[in-house]
Amino acid sequence: MRDFHLPGRSQVFATNGMCATSHPLAAQTAISILEDGGNAVDAAIAAAVLLGFCEPQMTGLGGDCFVLLKPAGTEDVLALNGSGRAPEALDAADLRARGLATIPVGGPEAVTLPGAVDAFCRLAESHGSWGLDRILAPAIRYAEDGVPVAPRVAFDWAEAADALQGRAREAFLIGGAPAKAGQIFRAPGQAEVLRRIARDGRDAFYQGEVADDMIATLQALGGVHTAEDFAAVEATWGDPISGSYRDVDLVEHPPNGQGAAAILLANILANFDIGAMDVRGADRVHIEAEATKLAYDARDRFVADADYMTRLAYILAPETARELAALIDPKRAMPDPRKTSDAVHKETIYLTVVDKDRMAVSLIYSIYHSFGAGIATDKFGLLLHNRGAGFTLEEGHPNEAMGGKRPMHTIIPAMLRKNGRITMPFGVMGGAYQATGHARFVSNIVDYGMDPQSALDAPRAFADAGELKVERGYAQDVHQTLADLGHKVVVPDTPVGGAQTILIDHEGGVLQGASDPRKDGCALGY
């Protein structure tokens, strides 16, 4: 239990349904849908699409999503991959011939086909109880009438506004300047796109005038995207992957996301008596940082589109984790084998919804960098993501850029399972941090017995490409001890990530929601 003398927030309790998101308007929208008889899928899609206007620097219709779904009446979990593929004509050899060593984050080369809209439409059709017209109505209204900009959103907007180019500056600046807290952001062009999707389904986005708008914009910048590429977009169903940590199972989305890295990291930590360490002490941060370096090195070597990945079983094997754990020196930091950071300015939203029938949705939806590629379409002002920057141009690498291939993704929804039952859908935002964030969250719950809100509130650290980013929530002597161990300690300008979760108490019949104070959001129930 938290100290009620100190600032903070309590977890939220309810019995019938709950939503935890990074923005209150989205949480309220989801709860209204549940109260009106919609199910968790209806509520999750409505909230996610709305977040594209509440937090346009984080996500939008031009992005990708991943979903873990536990339908009502079963403990089985389904995985829906709503990440788009590279256009067929994309070729890493062509890019290398142009002298490129990496894919330009602000160019059309980084724009893979946006997969989220197809995923939402397929999810609504297969497991929703409402039609798209009702599900999308709140987002259409807010896109047309406007959303007041929240404080954290305004902070991020100002930080990333320089990434906007051309038409995107007209669509996502207010009076030529980044939006300030309390100003109203409107997206009438995107409202029209949603009206068409509500009426005609996914084809309204991937074919016809809306697709033509995206294609023309990209081709004018040198993109190789075609009408056939857009028409072929298809979200795919699969099975989740999982690993055990003490007495719980960590359930993750399979590759091309980095969920396998989260499981590997948790497996490495399981070789140490984390619970015996000071929860806010340097020893715990050090072990976690060293485990992160090793797990992320494996991720960068092996994680890719599932059709091209051959080492998944190796990453998930407990033997691999034991071998890596043996490389960790409790008294000295190792050099970080990762040479570059992919955690800077990577943006996403996460939300989770559980309904009265205990259908549970864990959903993450992103445009990758803040404001994606910074490219908006000429007619409708659709902001396009730059998830293709997740590819490598290294020849022969399993994640090498290639037409028709999905890039490695940082965004990962998750769930915890105990005694065969799903107990907690959760997710952690923050680019590359997400795998570390998952392992840290699970450890907070299992090793330290924290309630969900305390587990999200606790300070964070992240070993990221040669630096150890340590939040101000740690005492200065911890910073110094970590530096003495050989870490290059820095205090990041922005907090490390954000998170949401819902605990399902099956015996008591109560839902317990928590929302990260690093964002503007909240958990709401009824």
Secondary structure, 3 states (H helix, E strand, C coil): CCCCCCCCCCCEEECCCEEEECCHHHHHHHHHHHHCCCCHHHHHHHHHHHHHHHCCCCCCCECEEEEEEECCCCCCCEEEEECCCCCCCCEHHHHHHCCCCCCCCCCHHHCCCCCHHHHHHHHHHHHCCCCHHHHHHHHHHHHHHCEECCHHHHHHHHHHHHHCCCHHHHHHCECCECCCCCCEECCHHHHHHHHHHHHHCCHHHHCCHHHHHHHHHHHHCCCCCCHHHHHCCCCEEECCEEEEECCEEEEECCCCECHHHHHHHHHHHCCCCHHHCCCCCHHHHHHHHHHHHHHHHHHHHHCCCCCCCCCHHHHHCHHHHHHHHCCCECCECCCCCCCCCCCCCEEEEEEEEECCCCCEEEEEEEEEECCCCCEECCCCCCEECCHHHHCECCCCCCCECECCCCCCECCCEEEEEECCEEEEEEEEECCCHHHHHHHHHHHHHHCCCCCHHHHHHCCCEEEECCEEEECCCCCHHHHHHHHHCCCCEECCCCCCCEEEEEEEECCCCEEEEEECCCCCCEEEEC
